[in-house]
Amino acid sequence: MDTPPLEPPTHPDAEELSATALRLMARGAADRRAAFHTPTLSTIGLDGRPRARTVVLRGIDVAGRVIRLHSDLRSAKIAELRRDARAALVFYDAGAKLQVRAEGTATVHAGDEVTREAWGRSQPMARAIYAGDPPGMPLAGPGPDEPTADDGEANFAVIRCVFDRLDVLSLQAAGHRRLLLRWEGGERTAQWLAP
Ligand SMILES: Cc1cc2nc3c(=O)[nH]c(=O)nc-3n(C[C@H](O)[C@H](O)[C@H](O)COP(=O)(O)O)c2cc1C
């Protein structure tokens, strides 16, 4: 069976463009070399300023519209999401010339079954990250040369973000295309927008 292409066809219809976007997101979770593997997560800062940072796309449930990320419970983004759960993620694949902006609501998991399961599947190197000083803590120097060997499970958090909007922009010589997908009350609508 042929593998579906990861680039949108020229002049895609709404179904083709949304399918391409969702395929790239699924691939981003499965393939660490994929451009969509490291999106930018935006939150609203505690002071009301926008905050953005790179994260690793750990998993996606396309049917459930759930994006899964891992983070340190002590990091600023966690406090921000606990105060205001609205989040946006931006993905860009230069090969496919496709940008996806996902907007939704995030839930922070800590010390529960979701976290334990994800921790159980994570590698020792990834685990060591959570054993260090709290992210953002001022240091007297650059920091330790070796990662600490302690167990950081208590600092490990899983962020589950359910998206209800995908703004898909496909750059094409034949004319850029922009499609807004929205989910409301279980219904999905698709609207073309001027790029
Ligand atoms: C390639 C790359 C991947 C990253 N992945 C993650 C990640 O999955 N989770 C995370 O919390 N931080 C990740 N970071 C670090 C964040 O970008 C950020 O610096 C850190 O989480 C502190 O952000 P905050 O203070 O806004 O919470 C990554 C950074 C890079 C450059």
The ligand as a MOL file (V3000), in Angstrom:
LIG
                    3D

  0  0  0     0  0            999 V3000
M  V30 BEGIN CTAB
M  V30 COUNTS 31 33 0 0 0
M  V30 BEGIN ATOM
M  V30 1 C 14.8690 21.3120 21.0480 0
M  V30 2 C 14.3000 21.6570 22.3970 0
M  V30 3 C 13.3860 20.8300 22.9770 0
M  V30 4 C 12.8450 21.1240 24.2220 0
M  V30 5 N 11.9030 20.3050 24.7490 0
M  V30 6 C 11.3250 20.6240 25.9290 0
M  V30 7 C 10.2440 19.8350 26.4400 0
M  V30 8 O 9.8080 18.8430 25.8330 0
M  V30 9 N 9.6980 20.2070 27.6210 0
M  V30 10 C 10.1430 21.3070 28.3180 0
M  V30 11 O 9.5840 21.5930 29.3750 0
M  V30 12 N 11.1480 22.0680 27.8510 0
M  V30 13 C 11.7370 21.7690 26.6700 0
M  V30 14 N 12.7480 22.5530 26.1680 0
M  V30 15 C 13.2120 23.7110 26.9650 0
M  V30 16 C 12.2170 24.8590 26.8140 0
M  V30 17 O 12.3230 25.4240 25.5180 0
M  V30 18 C 12.4020 25.9600 27.8720 0
M  V30 19 O 13.6810 26.5260 27.7590 0
M  V30 20 C 12.2270 25.4260 29.3090 0
M  V30 21 O 11.2150 24.4390 29.3640 0
M  V30 22 C 11.8650 26.5530 30.2840 0
M  V30 23 O 10.6750 27.1610 29.8320 0
M  V30 24 P 9.6950 27.9820 30.8030 0
M  V30 25 O 10.5790 28.7330 31.7530 0
M  V30 26 O 8.9540 28.8890 29.8700 0
M  V30 27 O 8.7880 27.0210 31.5010 0
M  V30 28 C 13.2730 22.2870 24.9170 0
M  V30 29 C 14.2040 23.1390 24.3140 0
M  V30 30 C 14.7110 22.8270 23.0790 0
M  V30 31 C 15.7110 23.7750 22.4630 0
M  V30 END ATOM
M  V30 BEGIN BOND
M  V30 1 1 1 2
M  V30 2 1 2 3
M  V30 3 2 2 30
M  V30 4 2 3 4
M  V30 5 1 4 5
M  V30 6 1 4 28
M  V30 7 2 5 6
M  V30 8 1 6 7
M  V30 9 1 6 13
M  V30 10 2 7 8
M  V30 11 1 7 9
M  V30 12 1 9 10
M  V30 13 2 10 11
M  V30 14 1 10 12
M  V30 15 2 12 13
M  V30 16 1 13 14
M  V30 17 1 14 15
M  V30 18 1 14 28
M  V30 19 1 15 16
M  V30 20 1 16 17
M  V30 21 1 16 18
M  V30 22 1 18 19
M  V30 23 1 18 20
M  V30 24 1 20 21
M  V30 25 1 20 22
M  V30 26 1 22 23
M  V30 27 1 23 24
M  V30 28 2 24 25
M  V30 29 1 24 26
M  V30 30 1 24 27
M  V30 31 2 28 29
M  V30 32 1 29 30
M  V30 33 1 30 31
M  V30 END BOND
M  V30 END CTAB
M  END
